[in-house]
Each structure stands twice: as structure tokens, then as C-alpha cells.
Amino acid sequence: MNVLDTMIVRSFGYPQSGWIDLKKEKMSKGDFLYKLTISKAALKTITLIPGETSYFFLNQLSSKLNLSREKLQDSYDKFSYKTDGNILAETYKLPLGMDEEHLMFYLINYTNKRYKEFSQKIFGAYNKKKWYYYLTIASIIQKEAANNKEMPLVSSVIHNRLKKGMRLQMDGTLNYGKYSHTKVTSKKIKTDTSKYNTYKNKGVPSSPVCAVSLNTIKHSIFPAKTKYLYFVKDNVTKSHIFSDNYKSHLQNIKKNRTVKRRKKKKKIAKKTAYKKVLTSQEKSVYSKKRPTKKTKSVKSLWSNVNWIVHKWNTKLKQINKP
């Protein structure tokens, strides 16, 4: 823009920053300068849920912003530091019209800034390698914890096991990438040969399992002070039961199985009782005697015929009387 253009724009106000929607592709210079000051970006709100993987987030971006999934992946791989965890889990207002490369650059660059700021608050510096180590622990917490209150406890289990040189043996680490929503089975544990299998590999995986929130990262750095080494899901409360020795852990598993069996028996008993009620209702319906029409016997029919003939003959006699 020349000096005159600058003066014209300033007379209208100040140009909008970032991506803006001008509504038209062709317009006069004056109209263009005016729209620079009044037009706003056409935004789309997209949330990256804590615990979700980049695989599913890129699918979401492709679908909602009408972008190429392949190009998004290429751009993500170009700017990312690790396989996952490169984009902070939060809600984004993204401008429509941004191409795949610019979008990935924006999201990853924004995340790096947030990571750096948060790290400097905690450590006074930003060591990317160290930060992603805690980020990886945070991603396991994000996958394993039933709620926010459990996060420091799950974190303590991870740190305590690592200190003792124990394998983490956590199912959540196998919900990586496209397996984010897949149930972890004993077969998956045995056959998975990836870096994420903490049943086979010691330490934490070399990359985060999923996207995390800043709050979860804080819990990965500051675990609760416990001696817990194990936890199992409570079938009643759906939260976890924590223990500091294997014997107690096995007892908790046993209790859980007993509760599960009882619940299963109750469910079966309920179904059986319901079926019995249905059967008794059906019997009561079908056992009711339907009103049947009385069928006349041949003998009664003939007597009726004879009566009609008799009546007819009587009338004829009366007519024929002189």
C-alpha cells in the first residue's frame, strides 16, 4: 500500500489481524481497503479432547474444515517433534480457508509457545527433551485416570514403578494412534510389538500416547506422595482402587471379580424373573376360555324343520276349509 492507501485505511479504522473473510473475490480498491478494517475471520470451533490421539484429531480437522487428510498428515509430520502430543488439548477457533500446512504450523507453533511458558513457570527454563518425557507420563495418566482427582495418584504409581525399575504394564499405553478407542485385550498385549507396549518394554514410551491438558502435565511433574504400585478399576464406583503391594492388589482384583459375578447373577436373575412374568401373563391371556357358539345338533335341526312343516300344513288346512 502507498501513503494514500495507508491514510484511507486509518480513516476507516485499523486492519483486522490474521485470516479474514472478505466475502468477495473481486472488488474495487476502495472497497478492499474498507473491508480490511471491518471484515472478521470466518471461524470454526474445534476441540481436541484430552486423551485423544493425533490420528483422530486430523480426521476431525479434515472433516470439519474440508481439508485433505493426507496433506494434513504430511504437514503434521513436517512440524511435529514426536508422534503424538504435539498439539495441546484445548478448544481452538480456526479460520476457514487456511490450508493444511499453515494450519499445522499454527497449531504446533501455538502449542510450543504454551509448553515453553508453562515449563518456564515450573522449571525456570524449557528443555524440550525433558518436557516431552513428562508429557509422555502425562499422556499415560490421561489414558488411565478415571477422573481429575485420581491423576496425582496414577502419577505416583507411574513414578514409583519407574524408580523400582518395574514395567509400567498399563493398558492405556496401547490406546495409541488409530487404536485410541480399541479395547485392549490379552491378545493385543501379547502381539503388539510397538514402542507403546509397556508390558514388554521398560520405562516410558519414546513418544506421548495422546494429547494432554496442561493440568495433566502438572500432575506428571508433581505426583502425590504415596507408596502405591498397583491399581485396579472398581466395578461399583468405576474409579480405581490403589494398593502398595501385590498381595493387596490380587485381593482387590478378587473382590472386583466377586462383585462382577454378583452383578452378572443379578442381571440373569432379573432377566429370568422378567421372562417368568411374561410367561405367566401369556398363559393368563391364552388360558382364558373364549366364548364359543353353541353348535346345534342334527336332531334339533330336524325338530325345527318338522315344526315349520307342521305350522305350514296347519295354515294350508285353514285356507282350504269350505
Secondary structure, 3 states (H helix, E strand, C coil): CCHHHHHHHHHHCCCCCCCCCCCCCCCCHHHHHHHHHHCCCCEEEEECCCCCCHHHHHHHHHHHHCCCHHHHHHHHHHHCCCCCCCCCCCEEEEECCCCHHHHHHHHHHHHHHHHHHHHHHHHCCCCHHHHHHHHHHHHHHHHHCCCHHHHHHHHHHHHHHHHCCCCCCCHHHHCCHHHCCCCCCHHHHHHCCCCCCCCCCCCCCCCCCCCCCHHHHHHHHCCCCCCCCEEEECCCCCCEEEECCHHHHHHHHHHHHHHHHHHHHHHHHHHHHHHHHHHHHHHHHHHCCCCCCCCCCHHHHHHHHHHHHHHHHHHHHHHHCC
